Amino acid sequence: MPVCTTVPEPSRFLGCDVGKAGIVVFDSRGDTLGSLPNEASALAAFAAGLGPDCLVVCEATGGYEDALLAALVSAGCPAHRADARKVKAFIRSYGTLGKSDALDARALARYGAERHARLIRWQAPAPARERLQVLVRTRADLVAQRTACTNRLNAPGIEPVKAPLQALHDCLKAQIAALAQTIAETLRTIARTDRSEQALRSIRGIGTTTAATLIALMPELGRISRRQAAALAGLAPHPNQSGSRDAYRPTRGGRAEIKAALFMPAMAAARHDPAMRDAYTRLIANGKKPIVALTAIMRRIIVIANARVRDQNKLS
């Protein structure tokens, strides 16, 4: 996950459409299009030819962009990993209907040129945080698989395959337990230099798993505003008004993994934390649906988490 920083204003913009085997590059200087293999040596040579006056923009492509970003950071060249949804909307705003690697690379360069003042520059995460991110996401995947396996075991007519399903379920359970132990060890490593877990665990409802998820997948905590924290967690209500109609304000966008991770802590807080319970009860009394009231509690938790981590960082 990226850490935010700012750099001098760039004068040269490059868009990189990243694939597993290669990268298509559009350079605003000279309006040129080229390509290079997605290999460490080629990426290092490419990055060495750039300078701090450049801004390279690429999209998240499931990790295939990591080597490019690492090479750019090592060479001191600013880079931005763009949100694919925002880039797609940007491309459509120009009426572009076609789709190709070259068109995407050109669009990414244009996106950087027009919006560079608001784009967060990429910095490589600490190795321990990067490790934690992989562990947390893998654990979440295995938990989802275990749930699917449990549902199949409880379904009718599974006798012919019950034995292999049970074996798979037991294997998943063991792997999840092993990952939980590794996650705890990684958190202890991070805690030597970062007290975020301690701050998060001070909030009722947040345990080791939720704290690990927030630390791994929302590293901006403690360095952003309360509104930004709610938006990043996908918990900010968005207006839904037109004329005299002012309808229910849905929560959209944000990081789905964070939103999902806050559901059970919100349930626990609404039951056992006096302040949260009072807030939940008051919302229900005012006619809010239970899920709406629970979403409000989730939003409160992430706002409090952001403040606690910020205050802990100041003390450190």
C-alpha positions, 0 to 999 in steps of 0.5 A: 500500500502507498504512503502519501508524500508530495514532490515538486511539480513535474514537466514530463508525464509518462503513462504506462499500461502494465501487463504481465509480460510487457509495458506500453509507455507513452511519453508526453515529451515528444509525443512518443509511444514505446514498449519494454519487457516487464523485467527488473533489468529493463525497468531499472534501465528505463527508470534510470533515464528519468528524473525528478521532473517526470511523473509516471502514471500506471494503474493497479494490475494485481501486482504486475506494476510492483516491479515498475514502481520499485524501479522508479522509486529506487531511481528517484522518479515520482510515480502515481498508481491510479485508481482504475475506476477514476481513469476509466471515467476520465477516458470516457469524459473525452468520448473515447470508445476504443480500448487498446494498450496504446490508448490506455498509456496515452490516457494515463499520461494525459491523466497525470498531466491534467491532475498531477497537483492532486495525485498522491505520489507512490512510496514503497511500503515498509517490508513488514507492512507489505508482508502483513498485507499479503498475509491479511488478504490470503487469510481473508481468501481462505476464510471465504473458501472455508465458508463456502466449504461449510455451506456445501457440507451443510447442504443436502445430498453431499454424502458422496463427496462429504469426506473430501469436503470435510478434509478440505474444510479441516485443511483450510481451518488449519491454514487459517490458524497458522496464518493468524499466528504469522499475522500476530508475529508480523504485528509484533515486528511492526510494533517495534517502530509503530504503535498503531496496533496498540491505538487500534486495540484500545477501541472496543470491538477491534481485535487482532484480526481487524487491527491487522486489516486496518494496518495492512490495507489502510496505512493512511490512518492517522495522517488523513482527516475524518472525512477522508478516513470515512471515504477510504473505508467506503462509509461516507454517505453521498447525496442523492438529491434532485429537485424536491426529492432528498432520498436515502444517502448511500455509501459508495466507493472506498475499500471494500475490504476495510468496510467488511472488516468493520462490520463485526466490530460495529456489531460488538460495539453497538452491544457492549460499548455504552456510547456506541450502544446509545448512538445505535439505539438513538438512530433506531428510535429515529426510524433508521433501519438497523443496517443504516444505524450499524453503518453509522457505527462503523463510520464512528469506529473508523473516525475514532481509529484515525484519531487514535492512531494520529494521537499515538503517532504524535506521542511516539 
